[in-house]
Amino acid sequence: MVDTAATSSTISKIQTKQAVIGVVGLGYVGLPLALAFSSDGFKTVGFDIDDSKTNAINGGKSYIKHIGGEAIAKQVQAGTLAATTDFSQISEADAVILCVPTPLDEHFEPDLSYVVSTIEAIVPHLRAGHIISLESTTYPGTTEEELVSRVAAAGFEVGKDIHVVYSPEREDPGNPEFAATNIPKVVGGHTPNCLQAGEALYGSVFDQVVPVSSTAVAELTKLLENIYRAVNIGLVNELKVVADAMGIDIWEVIAAASTKPFGFKAFYPGPGLGGHCIPIDPFYLTWKAREYGLHTRFIELAGEINRAMPTHIVRRCSEALNTVKKAVNGSKILLIGLAYKPNVDDARESPSYELLNRLTAMGAEVSYHDPYVPVILPSREHSHWAGTKSVSWDQATIEKFDLVLISTWHDCLDMGQLAQWSQFIVDTRNATAGLPADVRAAKTLKA
C-alpha cells in the first residue's frame, strides 16, 4: 500500500471523524453532500459566493424543496454544519469538495469559469494534507489541467503534500429511493496516494466506493452515464414524432415494450431536456473529441432531436387550437410546470422556458402555474421572465385560458380539476392517462 505522512495523517483524521470537510457550492449537489458529512459527525463548512444561501443554512433553513429545513437546523444546532462566504476558512478544512456549475456557453462549448475561479480562490489557502475533490461534471482531463496544474504551481507536490481526486456527483433530486450516501461513489485519483485519500474520504459516509484508475476515467464515467440517457431520450423523442404522424400512442408502445424482461429499458418522451446534466454534459465530450479530430455523431444527433422537441410541441398546440378555429396569435395559453422534472423546484435548463419564449413570440398570451416555482428568479438565460409569478390554481383562473399545455406534471396537482376547468389540454407527459376515455378524446391532445 502506498503511503506518505500527509496521507496517513489525513486518513487518520477522517477515520476518527476529526477531519473538517469543506464543500464549495451549496446547490442541488453541494447542500446534500454537506448534510451527509455533517449528519455523520464531521464538522462541515459550506462555502458559497451567494450569501442568501449561507445565511439560510446558518439560520437552519432550506432553499431547496426536497431538502427539509429541519435537517439543516439539526446539524447547525449540533455544531457540525456552518456556512460562509469567507474562502480564507478553506485553510481550516482537511478536505475541500468542489460542487460548482459547469454550464455551456452560447456556442455549446464548456464554460469552466466557475471551476477555474473557485480553484484560484482556494489555492492561496491550501496546506499540506489537504484533499481536493472535484465533483462538477466536465470533460476528461479537466482535473489534471485545471486543478493539478494550479496546485503544483503553488509549490505543492500532488500525491504527497496535496491529494487531488475527481468523484462525479450522482444526485437525482426528488427521487425518494436514493439519498446522497446510498448511491455508489466513483472516485479517481491523480496518484495512488490521491486515490487512497479519496477512498477514505468518501468511504466514511458512502455505502459503496468504486475506485477507478485515473481522474480521466472518472470524468468520462460521468459523461457516459448522461450520454446514455440523452441518446435514448433522443431516440424515444424521435419515435414519438413518428408515432404521432401514424396515429399511434407512443406511451402505449413503451408500456408494451417494457414487459420484455431483458434487453429493454424504458425511456420516456417529453417537451425537451432539462436539468443541469442531460442537456449539457454530453457536449463536454463532443467538444473534447474535436481536439482529437473526432466527431461524436450519436451525441450530436440526439442533441439536435432533443432541442427540436419544443418546435414539435408548439406545432401540436397550434393544431389543438385549430380544432376550435383559433390561432396561437391572440390565444391565452397556460403552461403547467416550470420545473424540469416532477416534484422538484429545479428549473435549470427547463424546456418550459423555450416553450414560453416560442409561444410568446407567436403572439400568444402565456402564463404558467407551478407550485414549486412561485416566481421566476433572475438568471443569465431568462432575465426577461424574472419576476413573473405562477398564476393561482382555481377554476376562475384556469377556465379563462384557451389552452393548457402540460410541460411538467407534479403529483400535488389535481388532474380531475384541470380536466373539468380547462377548455383543452396538450399533454407532453402522459399526465392525462388516468382520465376517462371520453374526456381524453374530447379535451386532450398528447404531444
TORKOL-4160 file (C-alpha; in steps of 0.2 Angstrom, whole numbers, padded with zeros to 4 digits, m for minus):
447
<pt num="1" X="0000" Y="0000" Z="0000"/>
<pt num="2" X="0007" Y="0017" Z="m0005"/>
<pt num="3" X="0008" Y="0030" Z="0009"/>
<pt num="4" X="0015" Y="0046" Z="0014"/>
<pt num="5" X="0015" Y="0055" Z="0031"/>
<pt num="6" X="0002" Y="0068" Z="0024"/>
<pt num="7" X="m0009" Y="0054" Z="0018"/>
<pt num="8" X="m0008" Y="0044" Z="0034"/>
<pt num="9" X="m0012" Y="0060" Z="0044"/>
<pt num="10" X="m0027" Y="0065" Z="0034"/>
<pt num="11" X="m0034" Y="0047" Z="0033"/>
<pt num="12" X="m0032" Y="0045" Z="0052"/>
<pt num="13" X="m0042" Y="0061" Z="0054"/>
<pt num="14" X="m0056" Y="0055" Z="0043"/>
<pt num="15" X="m0057" Y="0038" Z="0052"/>
<pt num="16" X="m0058" Y="0046" Z="0069"/>
<pt num="17" X="m0070" Y="0060" Z="0062"/>
<pt num="18" X="m0058" Y="0073" Z="0067"/>
<pt num="19" X="m0057" Y="0080" Z="0049"/>
<pt num="20" X="m0066" Y="0096" Z="0044"/>
<pt num="21" X="m0075" Y="0094" Z="0027"/>
<pt num="22" X="m0077" Y="0110" Z="0016"/>
<pt num="23" X="m0090" Y="0109" Z="0002"/>
<pt num="24" X="m0089" Y="0123" Z="m0011"/>
<pt num="25" X="m0105" Y="0127" Z="m0020"/>
<pt num="26" X="m0121" Y="0124" Z="m0010"/>
<pt num="27" X="m0133" Y="0120" Z="m0023"/>
<pt num="28" X="m0143" Y="0104" Z="m0028"/>
<pt num="29" X="m0126" Y="0094" Z="m0026"/>
<pt num="30" X="m0117" Y="0103" Z="m0013"/>
<pt num="31" X="m0130" Y="0105" Z="0000"/>
<pt num="32" X="m0135" Y="0086" Z="0001"/>
<pt num="33" X="m0116" Y="0082" Z="0002"/>
<pt num="34" X="m0113" Y="0094" Z="0016"/>
<pt num="35" X="m0128" Y="0087" Z="0025"/>
<pt num="36" X="m0121" Y="0069" Z="0023"/>
<pt num="37" X="m0105" Y="0073" Z="0031"/>
<pt num="38" X="m0112" Y="0084" Z="0045"/>
<pt num="39" X="m0125" Y="0071" Z="0049"/>
<pt num="40" X="m0111" Y="0058" Z="0051"/>
<pt num="41" X="m0102" Y="0068" Z="0064"/>
<pt num="42" X="m0090" Y="0078" Z="0053"/>
<pt num="43" X="m0088" Y="0096" Z="0056"/>
<pt num="44" X="m0093" Y="0103" Z="0039"/>
<pt num="45" X="m0092" Y="0120" Z="0032"/>
<pt num="46" X="m0101" Y="0125" Z="0016"/>
<pt num="47" X="m0094" Y="0139" Z="0005"/>
<pt num="48" X="m0104" Y="0149" Z="m0007"/>
<pt num="49" X="m0102" Y="0166" Z="m0015"/>
<pt num="50" X="m0121" Y="0168" Z="m0013"/>
<pt num="51" X="m0124" Y="0175" Z="0005"/>
<pt num="52" X="m0143" Y="0171" Z="0004"/>
<pt num="53" X="m0138" Y="0153" Z="0004"/>
<pt num="54" X="m0125" Y="0154" Z="0018"/>
<pt num="55" X="m0137" Y="0165" Z="0028"/>
<pt num="56" X="m0151" Y="0152" Z="0026"/>
<pt num="57" X="m0140" Y="0137" Z="0031"/>
<pt num="58" X="m0134" Y="0146" Z="0047"/>
<pt num="59" X="m0152" Y="0151" Z="0051"/>
<pt num="60" X="m0157" Y="0132" Z="0049"/>
<pt num="61" X="m0167" Y="0135" Z="0034"/>
<pt num="62" X="m0168" Y="0126" Z="0017"/>
<pt num="63" X="m0169" Y="0134" Z="0000"/>
<pt num="64" X="m0172" Y="0118" Z="m0010"/>
<pt num="65" X="m0189" Y="0109" Z="m0009"/>
<pt num="66" X="m0184" Y="0091" Z="m0007"/>
<pt num="67" X="m0172" Y="0096" Z="0007"/>
<pt num="68" X="m0181" Y="0099" Z="0024"/>
<pt num="69" X="m0176" Y="0114" Z="0034"/>
<pt num="70" X="m0177" Y="0103" Z="0050"/>
<pt num="71" X="m0162" Y="0093" Z="0044"/>
<pt num="72" X="m0151" Y="0108" Z="0041"/>
<pt num="73" X="m0157" Y="0116" Z="0058"/>
<pt num="74" X="m0152" Y="0100" Z="0067"/>
<pt num="75" X="m0134" Y="0100" Z="0061"/>
<pt num="76" X="m0132" Y="0118" Z="0064"/>
<pt num="77" X="m0138" Y="0117" Z="0082"/>
<pt num="78" X="m0127" Y="0101" Z="0084"/>
<pt num="79" X="m0112" Y="0112" Z="0079"/>
<pt num="80" X="m0107" Y="0101" Z="0064"/>
<pt num="81" X="m0113" Y="0112" Z="0050"/>
<pt num="82" X="m0110" Y="0130" Z="0046"/>
<pt num="83" X="m0109" Y="0140" Z="0030"/>
<pt num="84" X="m0098" Y="0155" Z="0025"/>
<pt num="85" X="m0093" Y="0166" Z="0010"/>
<pt num="86" X="m0076" Y="0168" Z="0018"/>
<pt num="87" X="m0065" Y="0157" Z="0007"/>
<pt num="88" X="m0050" Y="0160" Z="0019"/>
<pt num="89" X="m0058" Y="0147" Z="0030"/>
<pt num="90" X="m0053" Y="0134" Z="0017"/>
<pt num="91" X="m0037" Y="0133" Z="0027"/>
<pt num="92" X="m0046" Y="0126" Z="0042"/>
<pt num="93" X="m0053" Y="0111" Z="0032"/>
<pt num="94" X="m0045" Y="0095" Z="0029"/>
<pt num="95" X="m0055" Y="0090" Z="0013"/>
<pt num="96" X="m0062" Y="0103" Z="0001"/>
<pt num="97" X="m0075" Y="0096" Z="m0011"/>
<pt num="98" X="m0080" Y="0107" Z="m0026"/>
<pt num="99" X="m0098" Y="0107" Z="m0032"/>
<pt num="100" X="m0099" Y="0121" Z="m0044"/>
<pt num="101" X="m0108" Y="0124" Z="m0060"/>
<pt num="102" X="m0101" Y="0119" Z="m0077"/>
<pt num="103" X="m0113" Y="0126" Z="m0090"/>
<pt num="104" X="m0111" Y="0128" Z="m0109"/>
<pt num="105" X="m0108" Y="0145" Z="m0117"/>
<pt num="106" X="m0118" Y="0152" Z="m0131"/>
<pt num="107" X="m0108" Y="0141" Z="m0143"/>
<pt num="108" X="m0111" Y="0125" Z="m0134"/>
<pt num="109" X="m0094" Y="0124" Z="m0128"/>
<pt num="110" X="m0088" Y="0121" Z="m0110"/>
<pt num="111" X="m0088" Y="0135" Z="m0098"/>
<pt num="112" X="m0076" Y="0131" Z="m0084"/>
<pt num="113" X="m0076" Y="0149" Z="m0077"/>
<pt num="114" X="m0084" Y="0143" Z="m0061"/>
<pt num="115" X="m0072" Y="0129" Z="m0059"/>
<pt num="116" X="m0057" Y="0140" Z="m0063"/>
<pt num="117" X="m0062" Y="0154" Z="m0052"/>
<pt num="118" X="m0065" Y="0143" Z="m0037"/>
<pt num="119" X="m0048" Y="0134" Z="m0038"/>
<pt num="120" X="m0040" Y="0151" Z="m0039"/>
<pt num="121" X="m0049" Y="0156" Z="m0024"/>
<pt num="122" X="m0044" Y="0141" Z="m0013"/>
<pt num="123" X="m0026" Y="0139" Z="m0019"/>
<pt num="124" X="m0020" Y="0153" Z="m0008"/>
<pt num="125" X="m0027" Y="0144" Z="0007"/>
<pt num="126" X="m0021" Y="0127" Z="0004"/>
<pt num="127" X="m0009" Y="0117" Z="0016"/>
<pt num="128" X="0000" Y="0100" Z="0016"/>
<pt num="129" X="m0013" Y="0086" Z="0020"/>
<pt num="130" X="m0027" Y="0094" Z="0010"/>
<pt num="131" X="m0038" Y="0083" Z="0000"/>
<pt num="132" X="m0046" Y="0092" Z="m0015"/>
<pt num="133" X="m0060" Y="0083" Z="m0024"/>
<pt num="134" X="m0069" Y="0090" Z="m0040"/>
<pt num="135" X="m0087" Y="0084" Z="m0042"/>
<pt num="136" X="m0093" Y="0095" Z="m0056"/>
<pt num="137" X="m0097" Y="0086" Z="m0072"/>
<pt num="138" X="m0083" Y="0090" Z="m0085"/>
<pt num="139" X="m0073" Y="0083" Z="m0100"/>
<pt num="140" X="m0059" Y="0070" Z="m0097"/>
<pt num="141" X="m0043" Y="0080" Z="m0092"/>
<pt num="142" X="m0050" Y="0094" Z="m0083"/>
<pt num="143" X="m0044" Y="0089" Z="m0066"/>
<pt num="144" X="m0026" Y="0087" Z="m0072"/>
<pt num="145" X="m0027" Y="0103" Z="m0082"/>
<pt num="146" X="m0036" Y="0114" Z="m0071"/>
<pt num="147" X="m0033" Y="0108" Z="m0053"/>
<pt num="148" X="m0017" Y="0098" Z="m0053"/>
<pt num="149" X="m0008" Y="0111" Z="m0063"/>
<pt num="150" X="m0013" Y="0125" Z="m0051"/>
<pt num="151" X="m0009" Y="0116" Z="m0035"/>
<pt num="152" X="0008" Y="0111" Z="m0042"/>
<pt num="153" X="0011" Y="0129" Z="m0047"/>
<pt num="154" X="0008" Y="0134" Z="m0029"/>
<pt num="155" X="0023" Y="0124" Z="m0024"/>
<pt num="156" X="0014" Y="0108" Z="m0018"/>
<pt num="157" X="0018" Y="0090" Z="m0024"/>
<pt num="158" X="0002" Y="0082" Z="m0029"/>
<pt num="159" X="0001" Y="0065" Z="m0021"/>
<pt num="160" X="0012" Y="0069" Z="m0007"/>
<pt num="161" X="0008" Y="0086" Z="0000"/>
<pt num="162" X="m0010" Y="0088" Z="m0008"/>
<pt num="163" X="m0021" Y="0074" Z="m0014"/>
<pt num="164" X="m0032" Y="0078" Z="m0029"/>
<pt num="165" X="m0046" Y="0067" Z="m0034"/>
<pt num="166" X="m0061" Y="0068" Z="m0046"/>
<pt num="167" X="m0078" Y="0060" Z="m0040"/>
<pt num="168" X="m0093" Y="0064" Z="m0051"/>
<pt num="169" X="m0109" Y="0068" Z="m0042"/>
<pt num="170" X="m0124" Y="0057" Z="m0045"/>
<pt num="171" X="m0138" Y="0067" Z="m0037"/>
<pt num="172" X="m0156" Y="0063" Z="m0043"/>
<pt num="173" X="m0166" Y="0077" Z="m0035"/>
<pt num="174" X="m0184" Y="0072" Z="m0029"/>
<pt num="175" X="m0180" Y="0053" Z="m0030"/>
<pt num="176" X="m0185" Y="0046" Z="m0013"/>
<pt num="177" X="m0176" Y="0030" Z="m0016"/>
<pt num="178" X="m0159" Y="0037" Z="m0017"/>
<pt num="179" X="m0151" Y="0049" Z="m0004"/>
<pt num="180" X="m0133" Y="0056" Z="m0006"/>
<pt num="181" X="m0125" Y="0041" Z="0003"/>
<pt num="182" X="m0133" Y="0026" Z="m0004"/>
<pt num="183" X="m0128" Y="0029" Z="m0022"/>
<pt num="184" X="m0111" Y="0021" Z="m0026"/>
<pt num="185" X="m0097" Y="0034" Z="m0027"/>
<pt num="186" X="m0085" Y="0033" Z="m0041"/>
<pt num="187" X="m0068" Y="0040" Z="m0037"/>
<pt num="188" X="m0052" Y="0043" Z="m0047"/>
<pt num="189" X="m0035" Y="0050" Z="m0040"/>
<pt num="190" X="m0021" Y="0059" Z="m0048"/>
<pt num="191" X="m0009" Y="0046" Z="m0040"/>
<pt num="192" X="m0011" Y="0031" Z="m0030"/>
<pt num="193" X="m0009" Y="0041" Z="m0014"/>
<pt num="194" X="m0023" Y="0053" Z="m0020"/>
<pt num="195" X="m0034" Y="0038" Z="m0023"/>
<pt num="196" X="m0031" Y="0031" Z="m0006"/>
<pt num="197" X="m0036" Y="0048" Z="0002"/>
<pt num="198" X="m0051" Y="0049" Z="m0009"/>
<pt num="199" X="m0057" Y="0032" Z="m0005"/>
<pt num="200" X="m0055" Y="0036" Z="0014"/>
<pt num="201" X="m0065" Y="0052" Z="0012"/>
<pt num="202" X="m0080" Y="0046" Z="0003"/>
<pt num="203" X="m0079" Y="0029" Z="0011"/>
<pt num="204" X="m0083" Y="0037" Z="0028"/>
<pt num="205" X="m0100" Y="0042" Z="0023"/>
<pt num="206" X="m0105" Y="0032" Z="0006"/>
<pt num="207" X="m0111" Y="0014" Z="0007"/>
<pt num="208" X="m0100" Y="0010" Z="m0008"/>
<pt num="209" X="m0085" Y="0017" Z="m0016"/>
<pt num="210" X="m0080" Y="0012" Z="m0034"/>
<pt num="211" X="m0061" Y="0016" Z="m0037"/>
<pt num="212" X="m0055" Y="0019" Z="m0055"/>
<pt num="213" X="m0038" Y="0020" Z="m0062"/>
<pt num="214" X="m0037" Y="0039" Z="m0065"/>
<pt num="215" X="m0047" Y="0055" Z="m0064"/>
<pt num="216" X="m0050" Y="0055" Z="m0083"/>
<pt num="217" X="m0058" Y="0038" Z="m0081"/>
<pt num="218" X="m0070" Y="0045" Z="m0068"/>
<pt num="219" X="m0073" Y="0060" Z="m0078"/>
<pt num="220" X="m0078" Y="0050" Z="m0093"/>
<pt num="221" X="m0089" Y="0038" Z="m0082"/>
<pt num="222" X="m0100" Y="0053" Z="m0078"/>
<pt num="223" X="m0101" Y="0058" Z="m0096"/>
<pt num="224" X="m0106" Y="0041" Z="m0102"/>
<pt num="225" X="m0120" Y="0040" Z="m0089"/>
<pt num="226" X="m0128" Y="0056" Z="m0095"/>
<pt num="227" X="m0124" Y="0052" Z="m0114"/>
<pt num="228" X="m0133" Y="0036" Z="m0112"/>
<pt num="229" X="m0148" Y="0045" Z="m0106"/>
<pt num="230" X="m0148" Y="0059" Z="m0119"/>
<pt num="231" X="m0146" Y="0047" Z="m0133"/>
<pt num="232" X="m0160" Y="0036" Z="m0128"/>
<pt num="233" X="m0171" Y="0050" Z="m0124"/>
<pt num="234" X="m0167" Y="0057" Z="m0141"/>
<pt num="235" X="m0172" Y="0040" Z="m0149"/>
<pt num="236" X="m0189" Y="0040" Z="m0140"/>
<pt num="237" X="m0192" Y="0058" Z="m0144"/>
<pt num="238" X="m0190" Y="0054" Z="m0162"/>
<pt num="239" X="m0201" Y="0039" Z="m0161"/>
<pt num="240" X="m0214" Y="0050" Z="m0153"/>
<pt num="241" X="m0215" Y="0062" Z="m0168"/>
<pt num="242" X="m0216" Y="0047" Z="m0180"/>
<pt num="243" X="m0230" Y="0039" Z="m0169"/>
<pt num="244" X="m0240" Y="0055" Z="m0169"/>
<pt num="245" X="m0239" Y="0055" Z="m0188"/>
<pt num="246" X="m0246" Y="0037" Z="m0188"/>
<pt num="247" X="m0259" Y="0040" Z="m0175"/>
<pt num="248" X="m0251" Y="0028" Z="m0163"/>
<pt num="249" X="m0249" Y="0032" Z="m0144"/>
<pt num="250" X="m0231" Y="0031" Z="m0141"/>
<pt num="251" X="m0234" Y="0029" Z="m0122"/>
<pt num="252" X="m0244" Y="0013" Z="m0125"/>
<pt num="253" X="m0230" Y="0007" Z="m0136"/>
<pt num="254" X="m0217" Y="0010" Z="m0122"/>
<pt num="255" X="m0228" Y="0001" Z="m0109"/>
<pt num="256" X="m0230" Y="m0014" Z="m0120"/>
<pt num="257" X="m0211" Y="m0015" Z="m0124"/>
<pt num="258" X="m0207" Y="m0013" Z="m0105"/>
<pt num="259" X="m0215" Y="m0030" Z="m0102"/>
<pt num="260" X="m0200" Y="m0038" Z="m0110"/>
<pt num="261" X="m0189" Y="m0044" Z="m0095"/>
<pt num="262" X="m0172" Y="m0042" Z="m0104"/>
<pt num="263" X="m0164" Y="m0031" Z="m0116"/>
<pt num="264" X="m0175" Y="m0016" Z="m0115"/>
<pt num="265" X="m0176" Y="m0001" Z="m0103"/>
<pt num="266" X="m0190" Y="0012" Z="m0104"/>
<pt num="267" X="m0186" Y="0030" Z="m0108"/>
<pt num="268" X="m0200" Y="0042" Z="m0110"/>
<pt num="269" X="m0203" Y="0057" Z="m0122"/>
<pt num="270" X="m0206" Y="0075" Z="m0117"/>
<pt num="271" X="m0205" Y="0093" Z="m0122"/>
<pt num="272" X="m0186" Y="0093" Z="m0122"/>
<pt num="273" X="m0172" Y="0090" Z="m0110"/>
<pt num="274" X="m0170" Y="0099" Z="m0093"/>
<pt num="275" X="m0159" Y="0100" Z="m0078"/>
<pt num="276" X="m0141" Y="0103" Z="m0077"/>
<pt num="277" X="m0134" Y="0086" Z="m0083"/>
<pt num="278" X="m0143" Y="0079" Z="m0099"/>
<pt num="279" X="m0145" Y="0095" Z="m0110"/>
<pt num="280" X="m0127" Y="0100" Z="m0106"/>
<pt num="281" X="m0115" Y="0086" Z="m0101"/>
<pt num="282" X="m0114" Y="0076" Z="m0117"/>
<pt num="283" X="m0107" Y="0092" Z="m0126"/>
<pt num="284" X="m0092" Y="0092" Z="m0115"/>
<pt num="285" X="m0087" Y="0076" Z="m0123"/>
<pt num="286" X="m0092" Y="0082" Z="m0141"/>
<pt num="287" X="m0080" Y="0097" Z="m0138"/>
<pt num="288" X="m0066" Y="0087" Z="m0131"/>
<pt num="289" X="m0067" Y="0074" Z="m0145"/>
<pt num="290" X="m0064" Y="0088" Z="m0158"/>
<pt num="291" X="m0047" Y="0090" Z="m0151"/>
<pt num="292" X="m0043" Y="0073" Z="m0157"/>
<pt num="293" X="m0051" Y="0076" Z="m0174"/>
<pt num="294" X="m0066" Y="0065" Z="m0170"/>
<pt num="295" X="m0085" Y="0069" Z="m0171"/>
<pt num="296" X="m0097" Y="0061" Z="m0159"/>
<pt num="297" X="m0111" Y="0059" Z="m0171"/>
<pt num="298" X="m0123" Y="0050" Z="m0160"/>
<pt num="299" X="m0122" Y="0063" Z="m0146"/>
<pt num="300" X="m0124" Y="0077" Z="m0159"/>
<pt num="301" X="m0139" Y="0069" Z="m0167"/>
<pt num="302" X="m0148" Y="0066" Z="m0150"/>
<pt num="303" X="m0144" Y="0084" Z="m0146"/>
<pt num="304" X="m0152" Y="0090" Z="m0162"/>
<pt num="305" X="m0168" Y="0079" Z="m0159"/>
<pt num="306" X="m0170" Y="0084" Z="m0141"/>
<pt num="307" X="m0168" Y="0103" Z="m0144"/>
<pt num="308" X="m0181" Y="0101" Z="m0158"/>
<pt num="309" X="m0194" Y="0095" Z="m0147"/>
<pt num="310" X="m0201" Y="0112" Z="m0142"/>
<pt num="311" X="m0204" Y="0115" Z="m0160"/>
<pt num="312" X="m0215" Y="0099" Z="m0161"/>
<pt num="313" X="m0224" Y="0104" Z="m0145"/>
<pt num="314" X="m0228" Y="0121" Z="m0152"/>
<pt num="315" X="m0235" Y="0114" Z="m0168"/>
<pt num="316" X="m0246" Y="0102" Z="m0158"/>
<pt num="317" X="m0253" Y="0117" Z="m0148"/>
<pt num="318" X="m0257" Y="0126" Z="m0165"/>
<pt num="319" X="m0266" Y="0110" Z="m0171"/>
<pt num="320" X="m0276" Y="0109" Z="m0155"/>
<pt num="321" X="m0281" Y="0127" Z="m0156"/>
<pt num="322" X="m0285" Y="0125" Z="m0175"/>
<pt num="323" X="m0298" Y="0112" Z="m0170"/>
<pt num="324" X="m0308" Y="0126" Z="m0162"/>
<pt num="325" X="m0304" Y="0138" Z="m0176"/>
<pt num="326" X="m0292" Y="0149" Z="m0166"/>
<pt num="327" X="m0274" Y="0154" Z="m0169"/>
<pt num="328" X="m0259" Y="0154" Z="m0157"/>
<pt num="329" X="m0258" Y="0173" Z="m0160"/>
<pt num="330" X="m0270" Y="0181" Z="m0148"/>
<pt num="331" X="m0274" Y="0165" Z="m0138"/>
<pt num="332" X="m0272" Y="0163" Z="m0119"/>
<pt num="333" X="m0261" Y="0148" Z="m0115"/>
<pt num="334" X="m0257" Y="0141" Z="m0098"/>
<pt num="335" X="m0241" Y="0131" Z="m0096"/>
<pt num="336" X="m0241" Y="0119" Z="m0082"/>
<pt num="337" X="m0224" Y="0115" Z="m0074"/>
<pt num="338" X="m0209" Y="0126" Z="m0075"/>
<pt num="339" X="m0198" Y="0114" Z="m0066"/>
<pt num="340" X="m0188" Y="0102" Z="m0077"/>
<pt num="341" X="m0195" Y="0086" Z="m0069"/>
<pt num="342" X="m0209" Y="0081" Z="m0057"/>
<pt num="343" X="m0210" Y="0086" Z="m0039"/>
<pt num="344" X="m0194" Y="0097" Z="m0038"/>
<pt num="345" X="m0192" Y="0116" Z="m0038"/>
<pt num="346" X="m0177" Y="0114" Z="m0050"/>
<pt num="347" X="m0180" Y="0124" Z="m0066"/>
<pt num="348" X="m0162" Y="0124" Z="m0073"/>
<pt num="349" X="m0162" Y="0122" Z="m0092"/>
<pt num="350" X="m0180" Y="0118" Z="m0091"/>
<pt num="351" X="m0188" Y="0116" Z="m0109"/>
<pt num="352" X="m0203" Y="0126" Z="m0102"/>
<pt num="353" X="m0193" Y="0142" Z="m0104"/>
<pt num="354" X="m0191" Y="0138" Z="m0123"/>
<pt num="355" X="m0210" Y="0135" Z="m0124"/>
<pt num="356" X="m0214" Y="0151" Z="m0115"/>
<pt num="357" X="m0202" Y="0160" Z="m0127"/>
<pt num="358" X="m0209" Y="0152" Z="m0143"/>
<pt num="359" X="m0227" Y="0154" Z="m0139"/>
<pt num="360" X="m0225" Y="0172" Z="m0134"/>
<pt num="361" X="m0215" Y="0176" Z="m0150"/>
<pt num="362" X="m0230" Y="0169" Z="m0160"/>
<pt num="363" X="m0242" Y="0181" Z="m0151"/>
<pt num="364" X="m0249" Y="0170" Z="m0138"/>
<pt num="365" X="m0253" Y="0177" Z="m0120"/>
<pt num="366" X="m0244" Y="0164" Z="m0110"/>
<pt num="367" X="m0244" Y="0162" Z="m0091"/>
<pt num="368" X="m0238" Y="0147" Z="m0080"/>
<pt num="369" X="m0243" Y="0138" Z="m0065"/>
<pt num="370" X="m0230" Y="0128" Z="m0054"/>
<pt num="371" X="m0232" Y="0127" Z="m0035"/>
<pt num="372" X="m0214" Y="0124" Z="m0033"/>
<pt num="373" X="m0208" Y="0139" Z="m0043"/>
<pt num="374" X="m0219" Y="0153" Z="m0037"/>
<pt num="375" X="m0209" Y="0166" Z="m0046"/>
<pt num="376" X="m0196" Y="0166" Z="m0059"/>
<pt num="377" X="m0179" Y="0172" Z="m0052"/>
<pt num="378" X="m0166" Y="0182" Z="m0062"/>
<pt num="379" X="m0154" Y="0172" Z="m0072"/>
<pt num="380" X="m0142" Y="0174" Z="m0087"/>
<pt num="381" X="m0153" Y="0164" Z="m0099"/>
<pt num="382" X="m0171" Y="0170" Z="m0094"/>
<pt num="383" X="m0169" Y="0188" Z="m0087"/>
<pt num="384" X="m0184" Y="0194" Z="m0097"/>
<pt num="385" X="m0195" Y="0182" Z="m0087"/>
<pt num="386" X="m0188" Y="0187" Z="m0070"/>
<pt num="387" X="m0202" Y="0192" Z="m0058"/>
<pt num="388" X="m0216" Y="0183" Z="m0067"/>
<pt num="389" X="m0227" Y="0174" Z="m0055"/>
<pt num="390" X="m0236" Y="0157" Z="m0055"/>
<pt num="391" X="m0255" Y="0160" Z="m0058"/>
<pt num="392" X="m0267" Y="0153" Z="m0045"/>
<pt num="393" X="m0274" Y="0135" Z="m0046"/>
<pt num="394" X="m0293" Y="0138" Z="m0046"/>
<pt num="395" X="m0307" Y="0137" Z="m0058"/>
<pt num="396" X="m0310" Y="0155" Z="m0061"/>
<pt num="397" X="m0292" Y="0157" Z="m0067"/>
<pt num="398" X="m0290" Y="0141" Z="m0077"/>
<pt num="399" X="m0306" Y="0142" Z="m0087"/>
<pt num="400" X="m0300" Y="0159" Z="m0094"/>
<pt num="401" X="m0287" Y="0150" Z="m0105"/>
<pt num="402" X="m0290" Y="0144" Z="m0122"/>
<pt num="403" X="m0277" Y="0130" Z="m0120"/>
<pt num="404" X="m0267" Y="0122" Z="m0106"/>
<pt num="405" X="m0250" Y="0115" Z="m0110"/>
<pt num="406" X="m0243" Y="0102" Z="m0098"/>
<pt num="407" X="m0224" Y="0103" Z="m0098"/>
<pt num="408" X="m0221" Y="0095" Z="m0081"/>
<pt num="409" X="m0234" Y="0087" Z="m0070"/>
<pt num="410" X="m0232" Y="0087" Z="m0051"/>
<pt num="411" X="m0240" Y="0074" Z="m0040"/>
<pt num="412" X="m0248" Y="0088" Z="m0030"/>
<pt num="413" X="m0259" Y="0094" Z="m0044"/>
<pt num="414" X="m0277" Y="0088" Z="m0047"/>
<pt num="415" X="m0279" Y="0081" Z="m0065"/>
<pt num="416" X="m0298" Y="0079" Z="m0062"/>
<pt num="417" X="m0299" Y="0098" Z="m0058"/>
<pt num="418" X="m0289" Y="0103" Z="m0073"/>
<pt num="419" X="m0299" Y="0092" Z="m0085"/>
<pt num="420" X="m0315" Y="0100" Z="m0078"/>
<pt num="421" X="m0309" Y="0118" Z="m0078"/>
<pt num="422" X="m0299" Y="0118" Z="m0094"/>
<pt num="423" X="m0305" Y="0120" Z="m0112"/>
<pt num="424" X="m0292" Y="0110" Z="m0120"/>
<pt num="425" X="m0276" Y="0101" Z="m0114"/>
<pt num="426" X="m0260" Y="0097" Z="m0124"/>
<pt num="427" X="m0251" Y="0084" Z="m0114"/>
<pt num="428" X="m0232" Y="0081" Z="m0116"/>
<pt num="429" X="m0230" Y="0070" Z="m0101"/>
<pt num="430" X="m0245" Y="0057" Z="m0102"/>
<pt num="431" X="m0252" Y="0065" Z="m0086"/>
<pt num="432" X="m0270" Y="0063" Z="m0093"/>
<pt num="433" X="m0268" Y="0044" Z="m0095"/>
<pt num="434" X="m0280" Y="0041" Z="m0080"/>
<pt num="435" X="m0294" Y="0052" Z="m0086"/>
<pt num="436" X="m0309" Y="0043" Z="m0093"/>
<pt num="437" X="m0308" Y="0039" Z="m0112"/>
<pt num="438" X="m0322" Y="0050" Z="m0117"/>
<pt num="439" X="m0314" Y="0065" Z="m0108"/>
<pt num="440" X="m0297" Y="0062" Z="m0115"/>
<pt num="441" X="m0305" Y="0061" Z="m0133"/>
<pt num="442" X="m0314" Y="0077" Z="m0130"/>
<pt num="443" X="m0302" Y="0088" Z="m0121"/>
<pt num="444" X="m0284" Y="0082" Z="m0123"/>
<pt num="445" X="m0271" Y="0080" Z="m0136"/>
<pt num="446" X="m0255" Y="0070" Z="m0132"/>
<pt num="447" X="m0239" Y="0079" Z="m0139"/>
